[in-house]
Amino acid sequence: MNNSQILTCIYSPSTKNRLPFQTIMVYLLNPHHSGSHRAWANGLARQLPDGCKKFTLPGRHWKWRMHGAALHFADLLSSESPPSAILATDMLDLATFKSLYRHQVPTLLYFHENQLTYPWSDRDQDPEMGRDRHYGWINMTSALAADAIAFNSSYHLQAFLDAIPKFLKALPDFRPKQVVERIGAKSCVIPIGFDFPDLPSTHAQKTKETVLLWNHRWEYDKGPDEFLRLCQRLKERGVDFKLIVIGESARNHPPAFNTLQTDFQNQIIHFGFVEEKERYWSLLSQATLQPVTSKQDFFGMSVVEAQWAGVIPLLPNRLVFSERAASLPILYNSFEELVEMVANPPNVSAQALRQIAQNFQWSTIIDQYRDWFHTSII
């Protein structure tokens, strides 16, 4: 399946033959209810207050969630009336769940990320011990078991399908057939939705100084070492800048954050997690540039939020960003290009950035989810 075929899978809202949504009840199973997974699940449930019921587990122990959540949810739902459909995320072993759940209902699968192409941490011992393929296998068999699949971006869908042949070649024998075709035929692209706050004119709040923003998870896959290297290079060149570093942090976060806090303490406006939404958006509105150094990004929620606040993102010309920002001069191809873009920022208006972000408002995209549910259930 090539790019042109995938783009035809993106849902276009239609009211033709649509039943009133009150007649449909979707059970949303979210085994890793934190970060972007939680924001998506909560937002979708708010949009469908009478047609969606959430079942969640805390967002920790991700490997155990991929193994154990299927049995937990199958037992939990045994006392519930059967829904119109089950909607699960990629953190659920859907094939196992379907074998344990006693009701025959349509199953939908939403991919936030996937373990076939997700970069492994150099601190994780599973690849060295030969245990790194099991979670990709769960994702693949879940996709095969699902009745309908949605990915959060075209890039993500393409990356997943492209990774399957290489993954299957590593299996010793009796490899499954037509996997790419079977998964691709029932897949579509539906983005994550946002509830953006009303913000005053961003230009009025920003100063002339450069304020760099980090608002991603404090994890290896977001490239904190590269972000630290950028700050060090800018300091060497005598570039004046301030830092706003926020985002969810793990107990054993990468050491780059400790170095940032120590070596750049005089430039830090804020450092650490922010619980209050108003405070979070206030900090975003103070930033001017968001240098993104991610090793993976299948959607980039933190980038969309920064764009709504008028922060100019500086994005690698790869991952999901290539499909979303080609019309603006904000893509870089090398580390040296990124350094130059920070030193000499591109001229991009807050209005242009907000226009991109507006495409992902819940009010704009919720009908895509409704149509997906209806076409999958009926």
GIRA-V119389 format. One record per residue. PHI is phi in degrees with one decimal (999 if undefined). D_FIRST is the distance of its C-alpha to the first C-alpha in Angstrom with 2 decimals. Layout:
# GIRA-V119389
phi={PHI | PHI}
d_first={D_FIRST | D_FIRST}
This chain:
# GIRA-V119389
phi={999 | -99.7 | -60.1 | -64.7 | -69.1 | -65.6 | -60.1 | -74.1 | -84.1 | -67.5 | -73.7 | -111.5 | -58.3 | -149.1 | -99.2 | -65.1 | 58.3 | -85.1 | -76.7 | -58.0 | -66.2 | -62.7 | -83.2 | -115.1 | -123.3 | -106.8 | -91.8 | -97.1 | -103.3 | -122.5 | -68.4 | -127.2 | -85.6 | -157.2 | 55.8 | -65.8 | -62.9 | -67.9 | -60.7 | -64.6 | -63.5 | -64.5 | -64.8 | -64.4 | -63.6 | -66.2 | -72.3 | -125.2 | -60.9 | -104.2 | -130.1 | -145.9 | -125.1 | -90.5 | -131.4 | -132.1 | -129.3 | -58.1 | -80.6 | -147.9 | 52.9 | -59.4 | -67.5 | -66.8 | -60.1 | -68.5 | -89.6 | -96.5 | -64.1 | -61.0 | -66.5 | -59.4 | -70.2 | -62.0 | -67.4 | -62.2 | -81.0 | -64.7 | -95.9 | -99.9 | -64.8 | -63.4 | -85.5 | -71.9 | -162.8 | -104.8 | -115.3 | -121.8 | -96.9 | -64.8 | -82.6 | -102.2 | -79.0 | -67.3 | -62.1 | -66.6 | -57.8 | -64.6 | -73.4 | -102.4 | -81.5 | -82.6 | -101.4 | -96.0 | -132.0 | -59.5 | -119.2 | -115.4 | -125.7 | -114.2 | -97.8 | -79.8 | -149.5 | -144.3 | -92.0 | -77.9 | -119.0 | -69.2 | -70.6 | -80.8 | -70.7 | -71.7 | -96.4 | -90.1 | -88.1 | -59.2 | -60.0 | -64.9 | -94.4 | 73.7 | -113.3 | -92.4 | -96.2 | -65.0 | -75.5 | -65.5 | -63.5 | -60.4 | -60.0 | -68.5 | -68.9 | -63.8 | -64.3 | -67.6 | -78.4 | -70.7 | -83.0 | -152.4 | -132.6 | -129.1 | -110.4 | -79.4 | -158.5 | -63.6 | -56.4 | -63.8 | -58.6 | -64.0 | -61.8 | -65.2 | -64.2 | -65.8 | -80.4 | -64.5 | -57.1 | -64.2 | -62.4 | -69.3 | -63.0 | -77.3 | -79.2 | -67.6 | -167.2 | 48.2 | -72.6 | -64.6 | -103.9 | 54.8 | -67.5 | -60.6 | -66.1 | -66.8 | -75.1 | -61.6 | -66.8 | -115.3 | -106.7 | -144.6 | -120.3 | -135.5 | -73.2 | -75.2 | -98.3 | -133.8 | -108.5 | -82.0 | -80.0 | -76.7 | -116.7 | -68.3 | -53.6 | -67.0 | -63.2 | -68.3 | -90.4 | -86.4 | -91.0 | -78.8 | -75.8 | -82.3 | -121.7 | -86.0 | -114.9 | -120.9 | -132.2 | -99.0 | -61.1 | -87.4 | -133.0 | -60.1 | -71.4 | -90.3 | 73.6 | -64.3 | -63.5 | -70.1 | -65.2 | -61.9 | -59.7 | -61.9 | -61.4 | -64.8 | -66.0 | -62.5 | -64.7 | -62.2 | -83.7 | 78.2 | -80.0 | -80.2 | -158.5 | -112.6 | -130.1 | -122.6 | -119.2 | -132.7 | 125.4 | -70.1 | -120.1 | -81.8 | -59.5 | -107.1 | -72.6 | -55.6 | -63.6 | -56.8 | -70.1 | -65.0 | -66.3 | -57.7 | -66.1 | -80.0 | -78.9 | -123.8 | -62.2 | -77.2 | -104.9 | -85.2 | -85.5 | -150.8 | -145.3 | 131.1 | -69.7 | -123.0 | -83.6 | -77.7 | -62.9 | -61.8 | -65.4 | -59.1 | -69.7 | -64.3 | -66.6 | -59.3 | -69.7 | -84.9 | -78.5 | -113.8 | -131.3 | -125.1 | -74.9 | -99.3 | -121.8 | -62.0 | -84.0 | -145.6 | -159.7 | -88.5 | -140.6 | 89.5 | -61.9 | -65.2 | -72.0 | -62.1 | -63.4 | -63.8 | -62.4 | -61.8 | -84.6 | 82.2 | -85.8 | -79.1 | -82.1 | -111.1 | -115.6 | -66.5 | -80.2 | -165.6 | 56.0 | -74.3 | -68.8 | -61.7 | -84.3 | -112.1 | -127.9 | -63.9 | -84.5 | -116.6 | -81.9 | -125.2 | -99.9 | -121.4 | -111.4 | -154.7 | -61.9 | -63.6 | -63.1 | -62.5 | -58.4 | -65.8 | -68.7 | -72.0 | -66.5 | -132.7 | -62.1 | -69.0 | -90.6 | -130.8 | -80.2 | -61.4 | -63.5 | -63.7 | -67.6 | -66.8 | -62.9 | -68.1 | -63.5 | -59.8 | -63.8 | -111.0 | -66.7 | -55.8 | -62.0 | -84.9 | -109.2 | -60.6 | -64.8 | -64.8 | -67.7 | -59.3 | -64.7 | -60.7 | -61.9 | -63.0 | -68.0 | -83.5 | -91.5 | -75.3}
d_first={0.00 | 3.80 | 6.94 | 8.24 | 6.12 | 6.91 | 10.36 | 11.05 | 11.00 | 13.98 | 17.07 | 19.87 | 23.26 | 24.95 | 28.27 | 27.91 | 29.08 | 29.06 | 31.70 | 33.99 | 32.35 | 35.68 | 34.97 | 31.97 | 32.43 | 29.57 | 30.48 | 28.74 | 28.78 | 28.70 | 29.72 | 29.92 | 31.73 | 32.26 | 31.00 | 27.82 | 27.26 | 30.76 | 30.54 | 27.43 | 28.99 | 32.36 | 31.05 | 29.05 | 32.12 | 34.36 | 32.36 | 32.58 | 36.09 | 36.71 | 33.30 | 32.15 | 33.99 | 33.14 | 33.66 | 33.44 | 34.43 | 35.64 | 33.19 | 34.40 | 33.87 | 30.07 | 29.81 | 32.35 | 30.60 | 27.44 | 29.78 | 32.52 | 31.31 | 30.00 | 33.53 | 35.17 | 33.26 | 33.58 | 37.33 | 37.63 | 36.01 | 38.14 | 40.91 | 38.82 | 38.30 | 34.80 | 32.57 | 30.28 | 27.30 | 26.68 | 24.60 | 24.15 | 22.79 | 20.92 | 24.42 | 25.14 | 24.70 | 23.61 | 23.77 | 27.35 | 28.25 | 27.30 | 29.40 | 32.33 | 32.20 | 34.38 | 32.92 | 29.96 | 28.20 | 24.61 | 22.97 | 20.73 | 19.31 | 19.15 | 17.77 | 20.14 | 19.18 | 17.97 | 19.86 | 17.20 | 17.23 | 20.55 | 23.22 | 26.15 | 29.64 | 31.95 | 34.48 | 32.46 | 33.64 | 30.84 | 28.84 | 32.15 | 33.08 | 29.82 | 29.02 | 25.98 | 23.27 | 24.56 | 23.26 | 19.67 | 20.21 | 21.58 | 18.57 | 16.22 | 18.71 | 19.34 | 15.76 | 16.07 | 19.48 | 18.72 | 18.70 | 16.72 | 15.18 | 15.40 | 14.71 | 17.25 | 15.10 | 11.76 | 12.49 | 13.12 | 10.01 | 7.97 | 10.95 | 11.09 | 7.80 | 8.63 | 12.12 | 11.87 | 12.18 | 15.12 | 16.58 | 16.70 | 18.31 | 21.17 | 22.13 | 25.10 | 24.30 | 23.08 | 19.59 | 17.55 | 15.18 | 11.73 | 11.46 | 7.79 | 7.44 | 10.72 | 10.22 | 7.09 | 9.12 | 12.05 | 11.04 | 12.26 | 13.89 | 17.70 | 19.87 | 23.06 | 26.23 | 29.50 | 33.15 | 34.55 | 38.34 | 40.53 | 41.31 | 43.99 | 43.37 | 41.73 | 43.50 | 46.84 | 46.15 | 44.85 | 47.27 | 47.10 | 46.54 | 43.15 | 42.04 | 38.98 | 37.01 | 35.31 | 34.21 | 31.54 | 32.03 | 34.37 | 31.94 | 30.84 | 27.17 | 28.42 | 30.11 | 33.81 | 35.05 | 33.48 | 34.94 | 38.31 | 38.08 | 37.49 | 40.58 | 42.60 | 41.72 | 42.60 | 45.87 | 46.66 | 46.18 | 48.44 | 45.90 | 47.28 | 44.90 | 44.99 | 42.61 | 41.31 | 39.59 | 38.52 | 35.93 | 35.90 | 37.28 | 37.17 | 40.45 | 39.56 | 37.84 | 37.20 | 40.52 | 39.34 | 40.36 | 43.87 | 44.19 | 43.07 | 45.65 | 48.40 | 47.90 | 47.08 | 49.35 | 51.17 | 48.00 | 46.61 | 46.79 | 45.13 | 43.79 | 42.49 | 40.83 | 41.66 | 41.97 | 43.20 | 40.63 | 43.21 | 43.97 | 40.30 | 39.73 | 43.06 | 42.05 | 38.72 | 40.75 | 42.94 | 40.17 | 39.24 | 36.37 | 33.59 | 32.48 | 29.25 | 28.88 | 26.22 | 24.45 | 21.87 | 21.26 | 18.40 | 20.35 | 23.85 | 26.37 | 29.30 | 28.13 | 27.83 | 31.29 | 32.74 | 31.50 | 33.27 | 36.39 | 36.21 | 35.42 | 33.63 | 30.69 | 30.18 | 26.57 | 24.79 | 22.30 | 19.45 | 18.05 | 17.73 | 20.56 | 18.94 | 17.13 | 20.35 | 23.29 | 22.56 | 25.36 | 28.02 | 29.71 | 29.01 | 26.39 | 27.78 | 26.58 | 29.36 | 32.09 | 34.70 | 32.93 | 32.92 | 36.64 | 37.38 | 35.51 | 37.62 | 40.75 | 39.98 | 37.78 | 35.70 | 37.15 | 34.93 | 36.52 | 36.38 | 35.58 | 32.36 | 31.30 | 32.24 | 30.30 | 27.08 | 28.23 | 29.24 | 25.69 | 25.56 | 28.86 | 28.87 | 30.64 | 27.77 | 24.82 | 26.53 | 25.79 | 22.05 | 23.00 | 25.41 | 22.98 | 20.49 | 23.48 | 24.79 | 21.72 | 21.17 | 24.89 | 26.03}
